[in-house]
Amino acid sequence: MPNNLKYYREAKNLTQEELSKKAEVSRNTISLIETGANTNITYNVMEKLAKALDMTVEEIFFKKLAQNIVQK
């Protein structure tokens, strides 16, 4: 499942370990979600991660990031 978890985690200057503790989700789960290896994410896990990042589930898991492309 494509998602923006890594983008928002890094934007908040959090490591996977820090987010793991804050969201009460294993670091391995976060890694698998960020790499797309885990495609069976429960809504409960999505909610925990969103809450830990002060965001919505929709922003992290269902919205595409706007890409600002500057052509030279």
N, CA, C and O atoms as CSV, one atom per row, in Angstrom:
chain,resi,resn,atom,element,x,y,z
A,1,MET,N,N,0.846,-1.182,0.000
A,1,MET,CA,C,0.000,0.000,0.000
A,1,MET,C,C,0.888,1.241,0.000
A,1,MET,O,O,1.641,1.455,0.950
A,2,PRO,N,N,0.815,2.048,-1.033
A,2,PRO,CA,C,1.597,3.288,-1.039
A,2,PRO,C,C,1.147,4.187,0.109
A,2,PRO,O,O,-0.042,4.270,0.418
A,3,ASN,N,N,2.098,4.849,0.726
A,3,ASN,CA,C,1.757,5.727,1.840
A,3,ASN,C,C,2.822,6.803,2.004
A,3,ASN,O,O,3.874,6.759,1.365
A,4,ASN,N,N,2.537,7.756,2.860
A,4,ASN,CA,C,3.434,8.887,3.107
A,4,ASN,C,C,4.080,8.822,4.486
A,4,ASN,O,O,4.585,9.831,4.977
A,5,LEU,N,N,4.072,7.665,5.109
A,5,LEU,CA,C,4.554,7.543,6.482
A,5,LEU,C,C,5.994,8.019,6.632
A,5,LEU,O,O,6.287,8.826,7.514
A,6,LYS,N,N,6.883,7.539,5.796
A,6,LYS,CA,C,8.289,7.925,5.909
A,6,LYS,C,C,8.457,9.433,5.728
A,6,LYS,O,O,9.207,10.068,6.468
A,7,TYR,N,N,7.765,10.000,4.752
A,7,TYR,CA,C,7.865,11.438,4.492
A,7,TYR,C,C,7.480,12.239,5.737
A,7,TYR,O,O,8.215,13.133,6.156
A,8,TYR,N,N,6.333,11.917,6.322
A,8,TYR,CA,C,5.869,12.683,7.485
A,8,TYR,C,C,6.688,12.387,8.740
A,8,TYR,O,O,6.902,13.275,9.565
A,9,ARG,N,N,7.143,11.148,8.886
A,9,ARG,CA,C,7.997,10.812,10.038
A,9,ARG,C,C,9.279,11.636,9.982
A,9,ARG,O,O,9.695,12.219,10.984
A,10,GLU,N,N,9.898,11.679,8.815
A,10,GLU,CA,C,11.139,12.450,8.665
A,10,GLU,C,C,10.882,13.951,8.793
A,10,GLU,O,O,11.721,14.681,9.319
A,11,ALA,N,N,9.722,14.414,8.313
A,11,ALA,CA,C,9.379,15.836,8.430
A,11,ALA,C,C,9.244,16.253,9.899
A,11,ALA,O,O,9.480,17.410,10.247
A,12,LYS,N,N,8.863,15.299,10.756
A,12,LYS,CA,C,8.740,15.562,12.195
A,12,LYS,C,C,10.042,15.244,12.929
A,12,LYS,O,O,10.092,15.276,14.158
A,13,ASN,N,N,11.096,14.938,12.167
A,13,ASN,CA,C,12.417,14.623,12.725
A,13,ASN,C,C,12.380,13.475,13.725
A,13,ASN,O,O,12.999,13.536,14.788
A,14,LEU,N,N,11.650,12.437,13.368
A,14,LEU,CA,C,11.565,11.252,14.219
A,14,LEU,C,C,12.253,10.070,13.541
A,14,LEU,O,O,12.162,9.901,12.326
A,15,THR,N,N,12.934,9.266,14.331
A,15,THR,CA,C,13.466,8.010,13.822
A,15,THR,C,C,12.342,6.980,13.858
A,15,THR,O,O,11.299,7.210,14.471
A,16,GLN,N,N,12.555,5.863,13.210
A,16,GLN,CA,C,11.563,4.789,13.290
A,16,GLN,C,C,11.384,4.350,14.738
A,16,GLN,O,O,10.265,4.081,15.173
A,17,GLU,N,N,12.468,4.279,15.475
A,17,GLU,CA,C,12.415,3.858,16.879
A,17,GLU,C,C,11.597,4.848,17.714
A,17,GLU,O,O,10.784,4.440,18.544
A,18,GLU,N,N,11.813,6.137,17.496
A,18,GLU,CA,C,11.068,7.154,18.249
A,18,GLU,C,C,9.577,7.090,17.935
A,18,GLU,O,O,8.744,7.171,18.838
A,19,LEU,N,N,9.243,6.945,16.656
A,19,LEU,CA,C,7.839,6.825,16.273
A,19,LEU,C,C,7.243,5.545,16.845
A,19,LEU,O,O,6.093,5.528,17.282
A,20,SER,N,N,8.018,4.494,16.840
A,20,SER,CA,C,7.582,3.226,17.384
A,20,SER,C,C,7.131,3.366,18.837
A,20,SER,O,O,6.069,2.877,19.220
A,21,LYS,N,N,7.943,4.030,19.626
A,21,LYS,CA,C,7.610,4.224,21.042
A,21,LYS,C,C,6.403,5.137,21.208
A,21,LYS,O,O,5.535,4.884,22.044
A,22,LYS,N,N,6.352,6.185,20.422
A,22,LYS,CA,C,5.272,7.162,20.519
A,22,LYS,C,C,3.924,6.550,20.101
A,22,LYS,O,O,2.890,6.843,20.702
A,23,ALA,N,N,3.947,5.715,19.085
A,23,ALA,CA,C,2.721,5.122,18.550
A,23,ALA,C,C,2.395,3.759,19.161
A,23,ALA,O,O,1.307,3.223,18.950
A,24,GLU,N,N,3.330,3.208,19.910
A,24,GLU,CA,C,3.173,1.863,20.478
A,24,GLU,C,C,2.951,0.823,19.380
A,24,GLU,O,O,2.070,-0.033,19.462
A,25,VAL,N,N,3.794,0.939,18.347
A,25,VAL,CA,C,3.809,0.021,17.208
A,25,VAL,C,C,5.270,-0.393,17.031
A,25,VAL,O,O,6.163,0.436,17.207
A,26,SER,N,N,5.530,-1.639,16.692
A,26,SER,CA,C,6.923,-2.086,16.594
A,26,SER,C,C,7.678,-1.339,15.494
A,26,SER,O,O,7.092,-0.934,14.490
A,27,ARG,N,N,8.977,-1.164,15.695
A,27,ARG,CA,C,9.816,-0.514,14.695
A,27,ARG,C,C,9.809,-1.325,13.409
A,27,ARG,O,O,9.825,-0.758,12.316
A,28,ASN,N,N,9.785,-2.629,13.527
A,28,ASN,CA,C,9.758,-3.499,12.353
A,28,ASN,C,C,8.482,-3.257,11.530
A,28,ASN,O,O,8.532,-3.230,10.300
A,29,THR,N,N,7.365,-3.085,12.197
A,29,THR,CA,C,6.109,-2.798,11.495
A,29,THR,C,C,6.215,-1.490,10.728
A,29,THR,O,O,5.788,-1.401,9.577
A,30,ILE,N,N,6.791,-0.467,11.374
A,30,ILE,CA,C,6.972,0.831,10.712
A,30,ILE,C,C,7.858,0.673,9.483
A,30,ILE,O,O,7.551,1.218,8.423
A,31,SER,N,N,8.938,-0.057,9.616
A,31,SER,CA,C,9.847,-0.287,8.498
A,31,SER,C,C,9.129,-0.990,7.347
A,31,SER,O,O,9.276,-0.602,6.188
A,32,LEU,N,N,8.366,-2.008,7.664
A,32,LEU,CA,C,7.639,-2.756,6.630
A,32,LEU,C,C,6.595,-1.887,5.934
A,32,LEU,O,O,6.395,-2.004,4.725
A,33,ILE,N,N,5.937,-1.023,6.687
A,33,ILE,CA,C,4.945,-0.122,6.092
A,33,ILE,C,C,5.640,0.880,5.164
A,33,ILE,O,O,5.191,1.114,4.042
A,34,GLU,N,N,6.739,1.467,5.647
A,34,GLU,CA,C,7.451,2.474,4.853
A,34,GLU,C,C,8.012,1.915,3.554
A,34,GLU,O,O,8.045,2.617,2.543
A,35,THR,N,N,8.446,0.682,3.565
A,35,THR,CA,C,9.016,0.081,2.350
A,35,THR,C,C,7.957,-0.548,1.445
A,35,THR,O,O,8.253,-0.972,0.328
A,36,GLY,N,N,6.723,-0.603,1.941
A,36,GLY,CA,C,5.649,-1.202,1.156
A,36,GLY,C,C,5.576,-2.707,1.271
A,36,GLY,O,O,4.778,-3.347,0.586
A,37,ALA,N,N,6.410,-3.287,2.142
A,37,ALA,CA,C,6.421,-4.740,2.307
A,37,ALA,C,C,5.200,-5.233,3.073
A,37,ALA,O,O,4.777,-6.375,2.894
A,38,ASN,N,N,4.630,-4.383,3.925
A,38,ASN,CA,C,3.429,-4.744,4.674
A,38,ASN,C,C,2.241,-4.094,3.986
A,38,ASN,O,O,2.055,-2.880,4.063
A,39,THR,N,N,1.440,-4.908,3.314
A,39,THR,CA,C,0.271,-4.380,2.605
A,39,THR,C,C,-1.022,-4.679,3.354
A,39,THR,O,O,-2.106,-4.345,2.877
A,40,ASN,N,N,-0.918,-5.295,4.504
A,40,ASN,CA,C,-2.091,-5.659,5.295
A,40,ASN,C,C,-2.047,-4.902,6.624
A,40,ASN,O,O,-1.867,-5.500,7.685
A,41,ILE,N,N,-2.211,-3.586,6.551
A,41,ILE,CA,C,-2.108,-2.733,7.730
A,41,ILE,C,C,-3.492,-2.575,8.338
A,41,ILE,O,O,-4.440,-2.213,7.641
A,42,THR,N,N,-3.614,-2.842,9.628
A,42,THR,CA,C,-4.917,-2.681,10.266
A,42,THR,C,C,-5.219,-1.205,10.475
A,42,THR,O,O,-4.311,-0.380,10.587
A,43,TYR,N,N,-6.491,-0.889,10.524
A,43,TYR,CA,C,-6.885,0.508,10.750
A,43,TYR,C,C,-6.423,0.972,12.124
A,43,TYR,O,O,-6.106,2.148,12.305
A,44,ASN,N,N,-6.381,0.070,13.085
A,44,ASN,CA,C,-5.906,0.410,14.430
A,44,ASN,C,C,-4.461,0.896,14.386
A,44,ASN,O,O,-4.121,1.884,15.038
A,45,VAL,N,N,-3.618,0.222,13.634
A,45,VAL,CA,C,-2.212,0.632,13.498
A,45,VAL,C,C,-2.139,1.976,12.769
A,45,VAL,O,O,-1.364,2.850,13.157
A,46,MET,N,N,-2.935,2.140,11.726
A,46,MET,CA,C,-2.959,3.417,11.009
A,46,MET,C,C,-3.333,4.557,11.954
A,46,MET,O,O,-2.714,5.620,11.918
A,47,GLU,N,N,-4.334,4.343,12.791
A,47,GLU,CA,C,-4.770,5.368,13.743
A,47,GLU,C,C,-3.673,5.709,14.744
A,47,GLU,O,O,-3.454,6.882,15.049
A,48,LYS,N,N,-2.983,4.697,15.255
A,48,LYS,CA,C,-1.899,4.934,16.218
A,48,LYS,C,C,-0.787,5.772,15.596
A,48,LYS,O,O,-0.277,6.701,16.223
A,49,LEU,N,N,-0.418,5.444,14.374
A,49,LEU,CA,C,0.642,6.187,13.696
A,49,LEU,C,C,0.210,7.614,13.392
A,49,LEU,O,O,0.984,8.552,13.581
A,50,ALA,N,N,-1.014,7.781,12.926
A,50,ALA,CA,C,-1.525,9.118,12.625
A,50,ALA,C,C,-1.571,9.973,13.889
A,50,ALA,O,O,-1.161,11.133,13.867
A,51,LYS,N,N,-2.057,9.417,14.969
A,51,LYS,CA,C,-2.138,10.162,16.225
A,51,LYS,C,C,-0.748,10.563,16.707
A,51,LYS,O,O,-0.547,11.685,17.170
A,52,ALA,N,N,0.201,9.653,16.599
A,52,ALA,CA,C,1.577,9.938,17.041
A,52,ALA,C,C,2.217,11.052,16.215
A,52,ALA,O,O,3.098,11.761,16.702
A,53,LEU,N,N,1.777,11.206,14.972
A,53,LEU,CA,C,2.320,12.240,14.088
A,53,LEU,C,C,1.434,13.492,14.038
A,53,LEU,O,O,1.716,14.424,13.285
A,54,ASP,N,N,0.369,13.508,14.838
A,54,ASP,CA,C,-0.590,14.621,14.845
A,54,ASP,C,C,-1.157,14.865,13.452
A,54,ASP,O,O,-1.232,16.000,12.982
A,55,MET,N,N,-1.548,13.784,12.813
A,55,MET,CA,C,-2.091,13.858,11.453
A,55,MET,C,C,-3.318,12.964,11.377
A,55,MET,O,O,-3.708,12.336,12.362
A,56,THR,N,N,-3.920,12.916,10.198
A,56,THR,CA,C,-5.050,12.018,9.994
A,56,THR,C,C,-4.589,10.774,9.241
A,56,THR,O,O,-3.564,10.779,8.558
A,57,VAL,N,N,-5.363,9.724,9.383
A,57,VAL,CA,C,-5.086,8.491,8.645
A,57,VAL,C,C,-5.100,8.788,7.147
A,57,VAL,O,O,-4.262,8.282,6.400
A,58,GLU,N,N,-6.047,9.604,6.716
A,58,GLU,CA,C,-6.177,9.930,5.298
A,58,GLU,C,C,-4.923,10.610,4.759
A,58,GLU,O,O,-4.459,10.285,3.667
A,59,GLU,N,N,-4.374,11.555,5.523
A,59,GLU,CA,C,-3.174,12.271,5.068
A,59,GLU,C,C,-1.994,11.320,4.868
A,59,GLU,O,O,-1.244,11.448,3.900
A,60,ILE,N,N,-1.839,10.392,5.765
A,60,ILE,CA,C,-0.681,9.488,5.722
A,60,ILE,C,C,-0.872,8.349,4.725
A,60,ILE,O,O,0.056,7.996,3.998
A,61,PHE,N,N,-2.067,7.777,4.690
A,61,PHE,CA,C,-2.245,6.547,3.931
A,61,PHE,C,C,-3.062,6.662,2.644
A,61,PHE,O,O,-3.029,5.747,1.820
A,62,PHE,N,N,-3.796,7.761,2.450
A,62,PHE,CA,C,-4.687,7.801,1.298
A,62,PHE,C,C,-4.540,9.028,0.406
A,62,PHE,O,O,-5.213,9.112,-0.621
A,63,LYS,N,N,-3.696,9.967,0.759
A,63,LYS,CA,C,-3.489,11.147,-0.077
A,63,LYS,C,C,-2.115,11.080,-0.731
A,63,LYS,O,O,-1.133,10.663,-0.115
A,64,LYS,N,N,-2.070,11.494,-1.974
A,64,LYS,CA,C,-0.782,11.576,-2.656
A,64,LYS,C,C,-0.139,12.897,-2.292
A,64,LYS,O,O,-0.822,13.914,-2.165
A,65,LEU,N,N,1.166,12.884,-2.125
A,65,LEU,CA,C,1.897,14.108,-1.847
A,65,LEU,C,C,1.968,14.966,-3.103
A,65,LEU,O,O,2.164,14.451,-4.204
A,66,ALA,N,N,1.809,16.257,-2.937
A,66,ALA,CA,C,2.003,17.177,-4.056
A,66,ALA,C,C,3.484,17.275,-4.325
A,66,ALA,O,O,4.265,17.527,-3.407
A,67,GLN,N,N,3.874,17.086,-5.529
A,67,GLN,CA,C,5.296,17.163,-5.894
A,67,GLN,C,C,5.554,18.492,-6.575
A,67,GLN,O,O,4.937,18.812,-7.591
A,68,ASN,N,N,6.467,19.259,-6.010
A,68,ASN,CA,C,6.852,20.524,-6.634
A,68,ASN,C,C,8.067,20.266,-7.512
A,68,ASN,O,O,9.172,20.043,-7.018
A,69,ILE,N,N,7.846,20.299,-8.812
A,69,ILE,CA,C,8.924,20.038,-9.757
A,69,ILE,C,C,9.347,21.358,-10.385
A,69,ILE,O,O,8.552,22.053,-11.018
A,70,VAL,N,N,10.585,21.672,-10.198
A,70,VAL,CA,C,11.119,22.908,-10.776
A,70,VAL,C,C,11.978,22.529,-11.976
A,70,VAL,O,O,12.975,21.818,-11.845
A,71,GLN,N,N,11.583,23.004,-13.120
A,71,GLN,CA,C,12.363,22.715,-14.313
A,71,GLN,C,C,13.357,23.825,-14.538
A,71,GLN,O,O,13.036,25.005,-14.401
A,72,LYS,N,N,14.556,23.442,-14.880
A,72,LYS,CA,C,15.615,24.428,-15.127
A,72,LYS,C,C,15.758,24.682,-16.593
A,72,LYS,O,O,16.599,25.483,-17.002
